[in-house]
Amino acid sequence: MDAERRRSPRFGCHLPVRLFPQGEAKIVQTLTKDLSAGGLRCLSPVPKAVSTVLTLELDLGQGTEPLNLRANVAWFRQVPESEQFYLGMAFQDLEPRTRERLSRYLAALTPA
């Protein structure tokens, strides 16, 4: 069995996210499947190669501005019995304000 390699716990959540692949005109609008302080998993109609750099716009709701993030694709897998793919992404170079907003959001998801 593979050892867990994540540094941060993931929380299941379905948030709107827009993917802006560098060098491509097509924007992918989709939903997260889970989220952590270090990355997220989302759906995609197309696979993206490992190490592909993406700019993300993550909508945390609550009447706030979306988070603008950079991430690298860490892995991808086809969703069973579907033409969709899961993309696992690792956040890169989070600014302190962005890291704080994300941490506050995740803290609210943590059961007391």
PyMOL commands that set and color helices and strands:
alter all, ss='L'
color gray80, all
select helices_A, chain A and resi 96-109
alter helices_A, ss='H'
color red, helices_A
select strands_A, chain A and resi 11-12+16-21+28-35+39-44+53-58+67-78+85-92
alter strands_A, ss='S'
color yellow, strands_A
deselect
rebuild
show_as cartoon
